[in-house]
Amino acid sequence: MQTDYIDLYQLHQPDLHTDIEESLDALTDLVREGKIRYIGTSNFQAWQVTEAQWTSERKNTARFVSEQAPYSIVNRSIEFDLLTATAKYGMGVMVWSPLSGGLLTGKYRSGEAVAPDSRAASSLGKLSTFVDPNREENRIKFEAVAKLQTLANEAGLTLPHLAMAFTRTHSSVTSAIVGVRTIEQLRETLKGSDIRLSTDILDAIDAIVPPGVTLDALEKGWTPDWLQADKRRILG
């Protein structure tokens, strides 16, 4: 990397087998040694953000200054409580997958096979699942995208610009992380960041996908351990 330090070191997701105090102690040592400037989290739940902040205050350790979470028009679960928690503790929020793995570009349509040159066609993981026209769970998403496309057309916007502008509307969101293949795609996508949506357009989006709602559980990034059957049922 040709650097002696890391500007921002983020935990990829909660480690349910390691106490947050232990993680913060290790990260604080790295901060004091000058190897890391700031620390952050990714895919944390609101209660985990709060626990970490309280632990930092109680133990006088370095504190998390950022959270990285999935967020898009069709994946609004972080609005429910996470963004309120990050705002309370003054944390920056970087959202990922603002275009829902390409679904909000409009190039994937219900009942149509994905283009052979698309990322979904060459992907063997979750990305192809998100936009697979043959997946029953995607039906509601495709219906929502069709309505969003109509809304974008009426507003004189492209669907990707509407989607990018939406992610920057929430006061707790600091920036959006995009995944592109070409410089032209990057330039075109970034144009959406400068657009400010009117209240009427935002209300119309809310009518299609209500605040705090996620249309596909797979887009939340990870499934918490406590949702496993043996953790939520009394067996035997």
N, C-alpha and C positions, 0 to 999 in steps of 0.2 A: 504493500500500500504506500510505501515511501513516506511514512509519517511516524512520529514517535508517540502519537496519542490519537485517541478516537474522540471526535467532537460529541457524538451522542451514541451511547451504547444502550440498546433496548432488549429486554427479555422478550423472546419470541412469543411465548405464551406462559400462563401460570404453570409452575411446577408443583403439582399437588402432593408430591412426596418430600418437598423441602419447605421448611418454615420460612415465611417471608423475612423474618428477622435474620436468618442465616444468609439469605441472598443479599440483603441490604448490607450486612457486615462485610461480605466479600467485595461488593461493588464499592463500598466506601473506602476500603483499603486501596482499590485501584484508582479512585478519584484522588485520594491523598498522595498517592505515588505519582500523580500527574499523567497516568496512562489513559485516563478517561476524564472528559470535562463534565459531561452531564449524563444522567441515566434516565431511562424511560421504560415503558411497558408496551405490550402488544396483546390484544385479545383478552384483556382483563375485564372482569365483571365489575360493576359499580362498587359492590361491597369489598372486592379485593383492592380496588383503588383506595378506598377509605381505610382499610386495614393497613395498607402500606404507608399511607400518610401518617396515621396515628403511631405506627411503629417507629417511623423516622423521628417524629417529635419526641416520643418517649425515650428512644435510645440515642438521640442526637446523631443520627447517621445522615448520609446524603439522602436526598429525597428525589422521587421520580418527578420529572418535569414535563413528561410527554406520554401520550398514549396513542397507539396506532391501532385502528379498528376498521372493520369493513363497513361501508356506508354507501348507499345509492338510493334512488327513488324506490326501487323494489325491495330494498333491504334497509329498513328504518328502525331496527330494533334498538340501536344505541340511543335513540331519542328518548326511550322509555325512562332510563335513569342514569346511564353511563355519562352522557354529556352534561347532565346536571352535576354529577360528582366531580368530573374534571374541571368544570367551571368553578366550583366551590374551592378547589385547591389550586386554582391558577395554572392548570396544566395545559400545554398545547396539545392539539389533537390532529394527527395526520390520518386521513381516511384512505383506505385502499379499496380497489375495485369499484370506483365511482360509476363505471360503465357496465357493471355487473358481468364481467368476463366477456364483454363484447355484445351482450344482449341489447344494451341501450344504444348501440350504434345503428340498429334497425336492419342490420344485414342478415339476421337470423329471423325466420318467419315460421309460424305454425304450419305444419304440413309440408314444409319444403326441406329438402336435404341441405346440409351445410355445404358451402362452396368448397371445392377441393383445395383451394389455396388459402383457406381461412385457418386461424390458429386452432379453432375447435376441431377441424378435420385432422390436424396433425397431433392433437393432444390426446393422451390416453388417460388423463386424470380427471379431476373435478371439472375442469373447464369445458370439456366436451359434454359432460353430464348436465351442466347448467343450461346449455342451449340445445340439447338433443330434442328435435321436434317429435320424436317418438316416445319421449318420456311423459307419462301422464301428469306428473307433478308440475310440468312446465306449462300446462295448458292455461292456468290462471295467469302465469307470467306473460305468456304471449298475448293474452287478451288485454292485459294491462298495458303492454308495450304498444299495441295497436291504438289504444285510446290516447296514450302519450304522444304517439306519432301525429295523430290528428290535432292534438293540442299544440304541438310544436309547429305544425304547418300553419295553424290559425294565428300563431304568435309571430310568424315569419322567422322561425328558428329551425335549425336542424335538430334532430333528436339528440345527438351527442352533446351539442351546445346546451340544450335544455337540461340534460342530465348533469353536466359539469357545473352549470350555473346553480343548480339545485344544491349540490353538495357544499357550495361556498356560501349559501344563504344563512345557514345556521350559525348563530353568533359564537358557538363554542368550537367550530371547526376552523383550524388554522390553515391547513393546506390539504390538497388531494394528491395521491400518488397514482400515476397513470402508467399503463403498460402499452407501449407502442413498438412497432417493428421498423418504422421508417421516420426520417426527419419530417417529412410532409405530414404524416399522421400526428406527430408531436405538435407541429405548428397549428394544425387544424383543431386538435383537441384543446390546446391551451387557449384558443379564442373564447371558449365557453367560460373560462375563469373570469373574464372581464365583463360578462353580461350580468345585469341585475334584473331579477324577475319581479314583476309587479305582484301586488297582493292578489289580484284576480287570478293570475296564473298559478300562484302558490296554492290558492284555495282549490283550484281545479285539480291540481296534483293531489292534494289531500283527499279529494273526492274519489280519486282513482286508487290511490294507496294511502290509507289513513296513517297519521303520525304514529310512530312506535311499532308499526306492523312490518313484518317480513314475510314475503310471499313464498319463500323457499328456505327451509331450515338449513340446507347445505351451505347457504351463503353467509351464515353467521361466523364462519371461519374455523370453528372447532366445536366439538360436542363435550360439554363438561362431564367429568367423571360421575358427578352426583346424579346425572340423568340415566345412568345405567340401571337396568332392572334390579340388580341385587342391592342397589343403594336406595331405591325408592319403594321397596316392597318388603313386608315382613314375610319371610319364608319359613316353611316348616311348621 
